[in-house]
């Protein structure tokens, strides 16, 4: 298995793009990703997507809310938003332009209009003279620019192609003209046309200079086609075309958006300086922004310091970018220090500043502080926007405080702030993770009424939600429909799929996704490594996890809290308790910074390992550092107290949850049912199940198995059968644990005929018995001194299960001999 798990070496340069997730029907080696049919739930979702309404009557919705893109720096087009101003058009050129922009202009007269430029005045006798082309060139360039300003891109392209067909076109078409037309096509969304034009001009020997290259790189970057942008940059360098400051700034921004490893970003930065191109303030701001994705707060601080040493004064963009890095890195204290410096230097906090600070606190679980910042915004006359509210909503959702999340949403609506696609995605995640699929589908209706269409984050959220709930059929269905809807799988989607399939227990499929990601030319980033580590952790493959971690430490990618968290989970699932202790020691001592994620993880892994003292110590460390526990951490405490029958302690945690506004999750209820199912008050387990149903939370197989166990354990087989019937009627399939509970209870009461009937029933219903199934019957025969019947049971076991293996029959015979 090692060859399937070790991450291949990342190529030194991004490989050329390949089609994403092609159909591999011709390849027997490629495992199918999708089942043949969608589930009813997902078919319902598709019905919503394929029949959108355009109603915009909802008072809290805008008719169209595109996903915003935060820009670094300001737009430099001084003509933007103003009437077209020309400085170089001749009087003849001006007349032609006015004719071209006339709404009644006939494209068939284009040749007549443009020919007039070459047939006027002294050019009449010698149409192709050098003087003629020199005189006409400014008009050609000006007319193309003007048509772009008036959003007549196709007409501008027609003008360009008309010039290109002339015998003297090489004198009129240079890098500047090419740059203008390429940029214009890119802004008009005609990226493929721009690329095709560029490559044809290059092939035909027209002058392609740094400005033309930079324009195509910018077009690719602006349209999210980052790998193509990198390829053009590499081609430019190979041909000896020296990048300019703008070229470097664009490609650095592209590397940041791609989540390229830090050393790759630094290679570009160092190459820039060594080639004699001095960075400007925009360069430094861009590199600081590159640190967001990998939460590279130390690197961002280093660039910030270098910027000041280079003589550039940080501006509001710089401070906001640095604040955003600290926000993504969950470092609210450092973010506050940046705010202080910002104010000292005369920059008043803006809405962007506050949103970054709120993000820092919310991501670290410090939600009270985040809400205080929102109040401070209002006091300073800054009205919270959709990003403010969505960040807070997401923070409460992640902490498990659903009521608080919905209060934020209601406040947002009351304030007249329209939700955007990010808001809806957060709500989808909240309801989906709670198993409230009816409410989740209602969000799609609300999205539709608001004119919002599912974006790539919506699809990724659905993949994560269904993966979280172990619904691998839906994961495959969502991904198939995502591709059909025209969304191209990029790194975030691949990362989500790896995580989703591994959560569903489809480990091989998760690794197949990773392999295909590399084949598609997508470079792994920190999130990819963390997703792969999380997959390995779920399988308890701690030795493979250590190899991946070693690769990261060798400069591939800087580990973060989630990396160490996955390593801890790998140790816990692999039962490597001493390794957990060793890592915990480093965390407590500060060798590894004891951040909130790691302390919460220690609570989880120690609880999972049933180590009470260590679990309580980790929980106290979390509280002593001033961090707030989330619903997952609290559930871990309820779970370990429940398993130890420490009912008073469990109730203390429940009281804390209630007072702190936490919404109990399915895991909370399952832990409580487990606790009571083993106690004298076992009937309380079913009462909790009823409460769970009343709250609209869908139980799972664990919920019903726990209640069935409670009744079987106490000889209440009719009640256990009643719960079993209810379970199957609502569509939850019993698993081997369900059946084994009945088998063991019947056998324990010497009701062997009934126990064997259960085995026959489970086989007929597609559930394969395991060792525990047969052991229960054999062991109880022996305990009740009915060894002869046990021998007969083993001898005739093929009548019960014709498909039982010879090895299993031998194992049972040996077990009998040992008894």
C-alpha positions in Angstrom: 0.0 0.0 0.0 2.9 2.3 0.5 3.3 3.1 -3.1 -0.3 4.3 -3.2 0.1 6.5 -0.2 3.4 8.3 -0.6 2.9 11.7 -2.2 4.8 11.9 -5.6 7.4 14.5 -6.0 6.0 17.9 -7.0 7.3 18.9 -10.4 9.7 21.9 -10.3 7.3 23.8 -12.7 3.6 23.4 -13.1 2.9 20.8 -15.8 0.8 21.7 -18.8 -3.0 21.5 -18.2 -4.9 18.4 -19.1 -8.6 17.8 -19.3 -10.0 17.4 -15.8 -11.6 14.1 -14.9 -12.1 12.7 -18.3 -14.4 9.8 -18.8 -12.2 6.7 -18.4 -14.6 4.2 -19.8 -11.9 2.8 -22.1 -9.5 2.3 -19.2 -10.2 -0.7 -17.0 -7.7 0.5 -14.4 -9.7 3.7 -13.6 -12.3 3.0 -10.9 -15.7 4.6 -11.6 -16.3 7.7 -9.5 -20.1 7.9 -9.8 -23.0 5.5 -9.3 -25.5 5.1 -12.2 -28.3 7.0 -10.5 -28.8 9.9 -8.2 -30.5 9.6 -4.9 -34.0 11.2 -4.5 -32.4 13.9 -2.3 -29.9 15.0 -4.9 -32.5 14.7 -7.7 -34.5 17.2 -5.8 -31.5 19.5 -5.6 -31.0 19.2 -9.3 -34.6 20.1 -10.0 -34.0 23.3 -8.1 -30.9 24.0 -10.1 -32.3 23.2 -13.5 -35.5 25.2 -13.0 -34.3 28.5 -11.6 -36.6 31.4 -11.2 -35.6 35.0 -11.8 -37.8 36.5 -9.2 -36.3 39.3 -7.3 -39.4 40.2 -5.2 -37.9 39.1 -2.0 -37.2 42.1 0.2 -33.9 40.6 1.5 -32.4 39.5 -1.8 -30.7 41.2 -4.6 -31.5 40.2 -8.2 -27.9 39.1 -8.9 -25.2 38.8 -6.3 -21.9 37.8 -7.9 -19.1 36.4 -5.8 -16.9 39.3 -4.9 -13.2 39.4 -5.6 -11.0 41.5 -3.4 -8.5 43.5 -5.4 -5.0 44.5 -4.4 -4.5 48.2 -5.2 -6.6 50.5 -7.3 -7.8 50.5 -10.9 -5.4 52.6 -13.0 -7.6 53.4 -15.9 -8.0 57.2 -15.5 -10.7 57.1 -18.2 -12.8 54.6 -16.3 -16.4 55.7 -15.9 -15.8 58.9 -18.0 -16.6 59.7 -21.6 -13.9 58.6 -24.1 -11.1 61.2 -24.3 -8.7 61.0 -27.2 -5.5 62.9 -27.6 -3.9 61.3 -30.7 -6.7 60.7 -33.1 -6.5 62.8 -36.3 -9.6 64.6 -37.5 -10.2 61.8 -40.0 -9.7 59.2 -37.3 -12.2 61.0 -35.1 -14.8 61.0 -38.0 -14.3 57.3 -38.6 -14.6 56.5 -34.9 -17.9 58.4 -34.6 -19.2 56.5 -37.6 -18.1 53.1 -36.1 -19.8 53.8 -32.7 -23.1 54.9 -34.4 -25.7 52.3 -33.4 -26.8 52.2 -37.0 -23.3 51.3 -38.3 -23.3 48.6 -41.0 -20.3 46.2 -40.6 -20.2 45.8 -44.3 -19.0 49.4 -44.6 -16.0 48.7 -42.4 -13.6 48.4 -45.4 -14.8 51.7 -46.8 -14.5 53.5 -43.5 -11.0 52.3 -42.7 -9.7 52.7 -46.2 -10.4 56.4 -45.9 -7.5 56.6 -43.3 -5.0 55.5 -46.0 -6.6 57.4 -48.9 -6.7 60.8 -47.3 -4.3 63.8 -48.1 -0.8 62.9 -49.1 -1.4 59.1 -48.6 -3.6 58.9 -51.7 -0.7 58.4 -54.1 1.3 56.0 -52.0 -0.9 53.9 -49.9 1.8 51.7 -48.5 4.5 54.2 -47.9 6.3 54.2 -44.6 5.1 57.8 -43.9 1.6 56.6 -44.4 1.8 53.8 -41.9 3.6 56.0 -39.4 0.8 58.6 -39.7 -2.1 56.0 -39.6 -0.7 53.9 -36.7 -1.9 56.3 -33.9 -5.4 56.3 -35.4 -5.6 52.5 -35.6 -4.4 52.2 -32.0 -6.8 54.9 -30.8 -9.8 53.6 -32.7 -9.3 50.1 -31.2 -8.9 51.5 -27.7 -12.0 53.7 -28.1 -14.1 50.7 -29.3 -13.0 48.8 -26.2 -14.1 51.8 -24.1 -17.5 51.7 -25.8 -17.7 48.0 -25.2 -17.7 47.2 -28.9 -15.2 44.4 -28.6 -16.2 42.4 -31.6 -16.1 45.5 -33.8 -12.6 46.3 -32.4 -11.5 42.8 -33.3 -12.9 43.2 -36.8 -10.8 46.4 -37.1 -7.8 44.6 -35.9 -8.3 41.7 -38.4 -8.9 44.2 -41.3 -5.5 45.8 -40.5 -3.9 42.3 -40.1 -4.9 41.4 -43.7 -3.1 44.4 -45.2 0.2 44.0 -47.0 1.8 46.5 -44.6 0.2 44.9 -41.5 3.6 44.1 -39.9 4.2 47.9 -39.7 0.9 48.5 -38.0 0.6 45.6 -35.6 3.2 45.7 -32.8 3.2 44.5 -29.2 1.2 47.5 -28.0 -1.7 47.0 -30.4 -1.6 43.2 -29.6 -1.7 44.0 -25.9 -4.7 46.3 -26.3 -6.8 43.8 -28.3 -5.8 40.8 -26.1 -6.7 42.8 -22.9 -10.0 43.9 -24.5 -11.0 40.3 -25.4 -10.1 39.2 -21.9 -12.3 41.8 -20.3 -15.1 40.8 -22.6 -14.8 37.2 -21.4 -13.4 35.9 -24.7 -10.4 34.2 -23.2 -10.1 31.5 -25.8 -10.4 34.0 -28.6 -7.6 36.1 -27.0 -5.3 33.1 -26.6 -6.0 31.8 -30.2 -5.3 35.3 -31.6 -2.0 35.6 -29.6 -0.7 32.2 -30.7 -1.6 32.8 -34.4 0.1 36.2 -34.4 3.2 34.6 -32.7 3.2 31.8 -35.3 2.9 34.3 -38.2 5.9 36.3 -37.0 4.2 39.4 -35.7 5.9 41.4 -33.1 5.1 39.8 -29.7 6.8 41.8 -26.9 6.7 41.9 -23.2 3.5 44.0 -23.2 1.7 41.5 -25.4 2.8 38.6 -23.2 1.9 40.5 -20.0 -1.6 41.2 -21.4 -2.3 37.5 -22.1 -0.9 36.5 -18.7 -3.2 39.1 -17.1 -6.2 37.9 -19.1 -5.7 34.3 -18.0 -5.2 35.4 -14.4 -8.3 37.7 -14.4 -10.4 34.7 -15.5 -9.0 32.3 -13.0 -7.0 30.2 -15.5 -3.9 30.4 -13.5 -2.0 27.4 -14.9 -2.3 28.8 -18.4 -1.0 32.2 -17.1 2.1 30.4 -15.6 2.7 28.5 -18.9 2.7 31.8 -20.9 5.1 33.3 -18.3 7.5 30.3 -18.7 7.3 30.6 -22.5 8.0 34.3 -22.3 11.2 33.6 -20.3 12.3 30.8 -22.6 12.1 33.1 -25.5 14.3 35.6 -23.8 11.6 38.2 -23.3 12.4 40.0 -20.1 9.5 40.5 -17.7 8.6 44.0 -16.5 7.5 45.0 -13.0 3.9 44.6 -14.0 4.6 41.1 -15.4 6.2 40.0 -12.1 3.4 41.6 -10.0 0.7 39.7 -12.1 2.5 36.3 -11.9 3.2 36.7 -8.1 -0.6 37.3 -7.7 -1.3 34.2 -9.8 1.1 32.1 -7.6 -0.7 33.3 -4.5 -4.1 32.4 -6.0 -2.8 29.0 -7.0 -1.5 28.4 -3.5 1.9 27.7 -4.8 4.5 26.6 -2.1 6.2 29.6 -0.5 9.6 28.7 -1.9 8.1 28.9 -5.4 6.8 32.4 -4.7 10.2 33.4 -3.3 11.9 32.0 -6.5 9.9 34.5 -8.6 10.6 37.3 -6.1 14.3 36.6 -6.1 14.4 36.3 -9.8 12.7 39.6 -10.1 15.3 41.3 -8.0 18.3 39.6 -9.5 17.1 40.7 -13.0 17.3 44.3 -11.9 13.6 44.9 -11.5 12.9 46.6 -8.2 9.8 45.6 -6.3 7.3 48.4 -5.7 4.6 48.7 -2.9 2.2 46.7 -5.1 4.7 43.9 -5.2 5.1 43.7 -1.4 1.3 44.0 -0.9 0.8 41.1 -3.4 3.4 38.9 -1.6 1.8 39.5 1.8 -1.5 38.5 0.3 0.1 35.3 -1.0 0.6 34.3 2.6 -3.2 34.1 3.3 -3.8 30.6 1.8 -1.1 28.8 3.8 -1.6 30.9 6.9 2.1 32.0 6.6 1.9 34.7 9.2 5.7 34.6 10.0 6.5 35.0 6.3 4.0 37.8 5.9 5.6 39.7 8.8 9.1 39.2 7.2 7.9 40.7 3.9 6.2 43.5 5.8 9.5 44.3 7.5 11.4 44.1 4.2 9.0 46.5 2.6 9.6 49.1 5.2 13.4 48.6 5.0 13.1 49.1 1.2 11.7 52.6 1.8 8.1 51.9 1.1 5.5 53.1 3.6 2.8 50.6 4.2 -0.6 51.8 3.1 -4.1 50.8 4.0 -4.0 47.9 1.5 -0.8 46.6 3.1 -2.3 46.7 6.6 -5.5 45.1 5.5 -3.6 42.4 3.7 -1.5 41.7 6.8 -4.6 41.7 9.0 -6.2 39.2 6.6 -3.2 36.9 6.9 -3.4 37.0 10.7 -7.1 36.4 10.4 -6.6 33.3 8.3 -3.9 32.2 10.7 -6.2 32.5 13.7 -3.9 35.0 15.4 -6.2 37.7 16.8 -3.6 39.2 19.1 -1.1 39.9 16.4 -4.0 41.3 14.3 -4.8 43.8 17.0 -1.1 44.9 17.1 -1.3 45.6 13.3 -4.5 47.6 13.9 -2.7 49.8 16.5 0.2 50.4 14.2 -2.2 51.2 11.4 -4.0 53.8 13.5 -0.7 55.4 14.7 0.3 55.9 11.1 -2.9 57.8 10.4 -4.9 55.1 8.7 -8.4 54.8 10.0 -9.9 51.2 10.1 -12.2 50.5 7.2 -14.9 47.9 6.8 -12.1 45.6 5.3 -10.0 46.1 8.4 -12.8 45.2 10.8 -13.8 42.2 8.7 -10.3 40.8 8.9 -10.2 41.3 12.6 -13.6 39.7 13.1 -12.4 36.8 10.9 -9.3 36.3 13.2 -11.4 36.1 16.3 -14.2 34.0 14.8 -11.8 31.5 13.3 -10.1 31.1 16.7 -13.5 30.5 18.4 -13.5 33.9 20.2 -17.0 34.8 19.2 -17.8 37.2 22.0 -14.8 39.3 21.0 -15.8 39.1 17.4 -19.3 40.4 18.3 -17.7 43.2 20.3 -15.8 44.2 17.2 -19.0 44.4 15.3 -20.4 46.7 18.0 -17.3 48.8 17.8 -17.7 49.1 14.0 -21.2 50.5 14.5 -20.0 53.0 17.2 -17.4 54.2 14.7 -20.0 54.8 12.1 -19.1 51.8 9.9 -22.1 49.6 8.9 -21.4 45.9 8.9 -21.7 44.4 5.4 -22.5 40.9 4.1 -18.9 39.7 4.8 -19.2 40.8 8.4 -22.4 38.9 9.0 -21.4 35.9 7.0 -18.1 35.6 8.9 -19.9 35.7 12.2 -22.6 33.2 11.0 -19.9 30.8 9.9 -18.1 31.2 13.3 -21.2 30.3 15.3 -22.0 27.5 12.9 -18.5 26.0 13.3 -18.8 26.3 17.1 -22.1 24.5 17.0 -24.2 27.5 18.2 -26.9 27.2 15.6 -29.3 29.6 17.4 -26.7 32.3 17.6 -25.9 31.7 13.9 -29.5 32.2 12.9 -29.8 35.3 15.1 -26.9 36.8 13.1 -28.7 35.9 9.9 -31.9 37.5 11.2 -30.1 40.7 12.2 -28.5 40.8 8.8 -31.9 40.7 7.2 -33.3 43.3 9.6 -30.4 45.6 8.7 -31.4 45.4 5.1 -28.1 43.6 4.2 -28.7 41.2 1.3 -27.2 37.7 1.7 -24.7 36.7 -1.0 -23.7 33.3 -2.2 -21.2 33.0 0.7 -24.0 33.5 3.2 -26.1 30.8 1.5 -23.1 28.5 1.4 -22.6 28.9 5.1 -26.2 28.1 5.8 -26.1 25.0 3.5 -23.1 23.8 5.5 -24.8 24.4 8.8 -28.0 22.5 8.0 -26.2 19.8 6.0 -23.7 19.0 8.7 -26.5 18.7 11.2 -28.3 16.2 8.9 -31.2 18.7 8.4 -31.5 18.1 4.7 -35.0 19.5 4.4 -33.8 22.8 5.8 -30.8 22.6 3.5 -33.0 22.2 0.5 -35.0 25.3 1.6 -31.8 27.3 1.4 -31.5 26.3 -2.3 -35.0 27.7 -2.8 -34.0 30.9 -1.1 -30.9 31.1 -3.2 -33.0 30.7 -6.3 -35.4 33.5 -5.2 -32.5 35.8 -4.7 -31.1 35.2 -8.1 -28.0 33.4 -6.8 -26.6 30.5 -8.7 -24.6 27.7 -7.1 -20.9 28.5 -7.4 -17.9 26.2 -7.0 -18.0 26.8 -3.2 -21.6 25.6 -3.2 -20.6 22.4 -4.9 -17.6 21.9 -2.7 -19.8 22.5 0.4 -22.2 19.8 -0.8 -19.4 17.4 -1.4 -18.1 18.1 2.2 -21.5 17.8 3.7 -22.4 14.5 2.1 -18.8 13.3 2.9 -19.2 14.3 6.5 -22.5 12.3 6.7 -20.9 9.2 5.0 -23.1 9.5 1.9 -20.7 8.4 -0.8 -23.4 7.9 -3.4 -24.4 11.6 -3.0 -20.7 12.6 -3.1 -20.3 10.9 -6.5 -23.6 12.4 -7.7 -22.7 15.9 -6.7 -19.4 15.7 -8.4 -20.9 14.4 -11.6 -23.4 17.1 -11.7 -20.8 19.7 -10.9 -18.9 18.7 -14.0 -22.1 18.7 -16.1 -22.8 22.2 -14.9 -19.6 23.4 -16.5 -17.5 23.8 -13.3 -13.9 22.8 -13.7 -12.4 20.9 -10.8 -9.6 22.9 -9.3 -7.5 22.3 -6.2 -10.2 23.1 -3.6 -12.6 20.6 -5.3 -9.9 17.9 -5.4 -9.1 18.5 -1.7 -12.7 18.3 -0.8 -13.2 15.1 -2.7 -10.2 13.5 -1.0 -11.7 14.4 2.4 -15.2 13.5 1.5 -14.4 10.0 0.2 -12.1 9.3 3.1 -14.9 10.3 5.5 -17.1 7.8 3.7 -14.6 5.1 4.3 -13.7 4.9 0.6 -10.0 5.3 1.1 -8.9 3.8 -2.2 -11.2 6.2 -4.0 -9.8 9.1 -2.0 -6.3 8.2 -3.1 -7.5 7.7 -6.7 -8.8 11.3 -6.6 -5.4 12.5 -5.4 -3.7 10.6 -8.3 -6.0 12.2 -10.8 -5.4 15.6 -9.3 -1.7 15.2 -10.0 -2.4 13.9 -13.5 -4.5 17.0 -14.2 -1.4 19.1 -13.4 -2.7 20.6 -10.1 0.1 21.2 -7.6 -0.7 20.0 -4.1 -0.8 22.7 -1.4 -1.1 22.7 2.3 -4.8 21.8 2.2 -4.0 18.9 -0.1 -1.4 17.5 2.3 -3.8 18.0 5.2 -6.6 16.2 3.3 -4.4 13.3 2.6 -3.1 13.2 6.1 -6.7 13.2 7.4 -7.5 10.3 5.1 -4.5 8.4 6.4 -5.4 9.2 10.0 -8.9 7.8 9.6 -7.3 4.5 8.6 -4.9 4.7 11.5 -2.0 4.6 9.1 0.3 6.5 11.4 3.6 5.3 9.8 2.5 6.6 6.4 1.3 9.9 8.0 4.8 10.3 9.5 6.3 9.9 6.0 4.0 12.6 4.5 4.8 14.8 7.5 8.5 14.4 6.9 8.0 15.4 3.2 6.3 18.5 4.3 9.1 19.3 6.9 11.7 18.9 4.1 10.5 22.1 2.5 7.5 20.9 0.5 4.9 22.7 2.6 4.9 24.3 6.0 2.8 22.3 8.5 0.1 24.1 10.4 -2.3 23.2 13.2 -4.4 21.0 11.1 -1.4 19.0 10.0 -0.4 18.2 13.6 -4.1 17.6 14.4 -4.2 14.9 11.6 -1.0 13.4 13.0 -2.6 13.1 16.4 -5.7 11.4 15.0 -3.5 9.0 13.1 -1.7 8.0 16.3 -5.1 7.7 18.1 -6.6 5.4 15.4 -3.4 3.5 15.2 -3.4 3.1 19.1 0.0 4.8 19.3 -0.6 6.2 22.8 3.0 7.0 23.5 3.3 9.0 20.4 0.3 11.0 21.4 1.9 11.7 24.8 5.1 12.8 23.1 3.3 15.2 20.8 1.1 16.5 23.6 4.2 17.2 25.7 5.6 19.4 22.9 2.3 21.2 22.7 2.0 21.8 26.4 5.6 23.0 26.6 5.3 25.4 23.7 7.7 23.6 21.4 4.7 23.3 19.1 2.5 26.4 19.7 -0.5 25.3 21.8 -3.1 26.8 19.5 -6.8 26.2 19.9 -7.1 23.5 17.2 -4.4 21.4 18.7 -5.7 21.6 22.3 -9.2 20.6 21.0 -7.7 17.7 19.1 -5.9 16.5 22.2 -9.3 16.4 24.0 -10.8 14.4 21.1 -7.9 11.9 20.7 -7.6 11.2 24.4 -11.4 10.8 24.7 -11.4 8.4 21.8 -8.6 6.5 23.5 -10.7 6.4 26.7 -8.0 8.1 28.8 -10.0 10.1 31.3 -7.2 11.9 33.1 -5.5 13.0 29.9 -8.8 14.1 28.4 -9.5 16.3 31.4 -6.0 17.7 31.4 -6.3 18.7 27.7 -9.7 20.3 28.4 -8.3 22.3 31.3 -5.4 23.4 29.2 -7.8 24.6 26.5 -9.8 26.7 29.0 -6.7 28.0 30.8 -5.4 29.4 27.6 -8.6 31.4 27.2 -9.9 29.4 24.3 -13.6 28.5 24.0 -14.5 24.9 23.5 -16.6 24.1 20.5 -19.4 21.5 20.1 -17.0 18.8 19.0 -14.8 19.2 22.1 -17.8 19.3 24.4 -19.2 16.1 22.8 -15.9 14.4 23.5 -16.3 15.3 27.2 -19.9 14.0 27.2 -18.7 10.8 25.5 -16.0 9.9 27.9 -18.1 10.7 30.9 -20.9 8.7 29.4 -18.8 5.7 28.8 -17.6 5.9 32.4 -21.1 6.3 33.7 -20.2 9.6 35.2 -23.6 11.0 34.8 -23.2 14.1 37.0 -20.1 15.1 35.1 -21.8 14.6 31.8 -24.7 16.8 33.0 -22.3 19.5 34.0 -21.1 19.6 30.4 -24.7 19.7 29.2 -25.5 22.6 31.5 -22.4 24.5 30.2 -23.6 23.8 26.6 -27.0 25.1 27.4 -25.8 28.3 29.2 -23.3 29.0 26.5 -25.8 28.7 23.6 -24.5 25.5 22.1 -26.9 23.4 20.0 -26.7 19.7 20.8 -25.7 17.7 17.8 -26.5 14.1 16.8 -23.2 13.1 18.4 -24.3 14.7 21.7 -27.6 12.7 21.7 -25.9 9.4 20.7 -23.4 9.8 23.6 -26.3 10.5 26.1 -28.2 7.5 24.8 -25.1 5.3 25.2 -24.7 6.5 28.8 -28.3 5.8 29.8 -28.4 2.5 27.8 -25.8 1.1 30.2 -27.4 2.5 33.3 -30.4 1.5 35.5 -32.4 4.3 33.9 -32.1 2.6 30.5 -35.6 3.7 29.2 -34.2 7.2 29.2 -32.3 6.2 26.0 -35.5 6.1 24.0 -36.7 9.4 25.6 -33.6 11.0 24.2 -34.2 9.4 20.8 -37.7 11.0 20.8 -36.3 14.4 21.8 -33.8 14.1 19.0 -36.6 13.5 16.5 -38.7 16.3 17.8 -35.9 18.7 17.2 -35.7 17.7 13.5 -32.4 15.9 13.8 -32.3 12.7 11.8 -31.0 9.7 13.9 -28.4 7.4 12.4 -27.8 3.7 12.8 -25.8 4.3 16.0 -28.8 6.0 17.6 -31.1 3.1 17.0 -28.5 0.5 17.8 -27.9 2.1 21.2 -31.7 2.1 22.1 -32.0 -1.5 20.8 -29.0 -2.5 23.0 -30.7 -0.8 26.0 -33.8 -2.9 25.7 -32.0 -6.2 24.7 -29.7 -5.8 27.7 -32.6 -5.7 30.0 -34.6 -8.5 28.4 -37.1 -6.2 26.7 -37.0 -7.9 23.3 -40.5 -6.7 22.2 -39.4 -3.1 22.7 -36.1 -3.8 20.9 -38.0 -5.3 18.0 -40.3 -2.3 18.0 -37.3 0.0 17.7 -35.9 -2.2 14.9 -39.1 -2.0 12.9 -39.2 1.8 13.3 -35.6 2.0 12.2 -36.2 0.1 9.0 -39.4 1.9 8.2 -37.7 5.3 8.1 -35.0 4.0 5.7 -32.1 3.3 8.1 -30.5 -0.1 7.2 -29.5 -2.2 10.2 -25.8 -3.1 10.3 -24.0 -6.1 11.7 -23.9 -4.5 15.1 -27.7 -4.2 15.1 -28.2 -7.9 14.3 -25.4 -9.1 16.7 -27.2 -7.3 19.5 -30.3 -9.4 18.9 -28.3 -12.6 18.4 -26.3 -12.1 21.7 -29.4 -11.3 23.7 -31.5 -14.2 22.4 -28.5 -16.6 22.9 -27.9 -15.2 26.4 -31.6 -16.1 27.2 -31.1 -19.6 25.8 -33.4 -18.7 22.9 -31.1 -20.3 20.3 -33.8 -20.9 17.7 -34.6 -17.2 17.7 -30.9 -16.3 17.6 -30.3 -18.5 14.6 -33.5 -17.1 12.9 -31.9 -13.6 13.3 -28.7 -14.9 11.5 -30.8 -16.3 8.7 -32.7 -13.0 8.4 -29.6 -10.8 8.3 -28.1 -13.0 5.5 -31.4 -12.7 3.5 -31.2 -9.0 3.9 -27.6 -8.7 2.6 -25.8 -8.3 5.9 -22.8 -10.6 6.3 -22.4 -12.1 9.7 -19.0 -11.6 11.3 -17.0 -13.5 13.9 -19.0 -11.9 16.8 -22.2 -13.2 15.3 -21.2 -16.8 15.5 -19.1 -16.5 18.7 -22.2 -15.3 20.6 -24.1 -18.5 19.8 -21.2 -20.9 20.3 -20.1 -19.2 23.6 -23.6 -19.2 25.1 -24.1 -22.9 24.2 -20.9 -23.7 26.1 -21.7 -21.4 29.1 -25.1 -23.1 29.5 -23.4 -26.6 29.3 -24.9 -27.4 26.0 -21.7 -28.2 24.2 -23.3 -31.0 22.1 -25.7 -28.5 20.6 -22.8 -26.1 19.9 -21.0 -28.9 18.0 -24.2 -29.6 16.0 -24.5 -25.8 15.3 -21.0 -25.6 13.9 -21.4 -28.9 11.9 -24.6 -27.6 10.3 -23.6 -24.0 9.9 -23.5 -24.2 6.1 -27.2 -24.8 6.1 -27.6 -21.4 7.8 -24.9 -19.7 5.6 -23.9 -21.6 2.5 -21.3 -18.9 1.7 -19.4 -19.2 5.0 -15.7 -19.8 4.4 -13.8 -22.9 5.4 -11.5 -20.8 7.5 -14.4 -19.5 9.5 -15.7 -23.0 10.1 -12.3 -24.1 11.2 -12.0 -21.1 13.5 -15.3 -22.0 15.2 -14.3 -25.6 15.6 -11.0 -24.6 17.3 -13.0 -22.2 19.5 -15.2 -25.1 20.6 -12.2 -27.2 21.5 -10.8 -24.4 23.6 -14.1 -24.2 25.5 
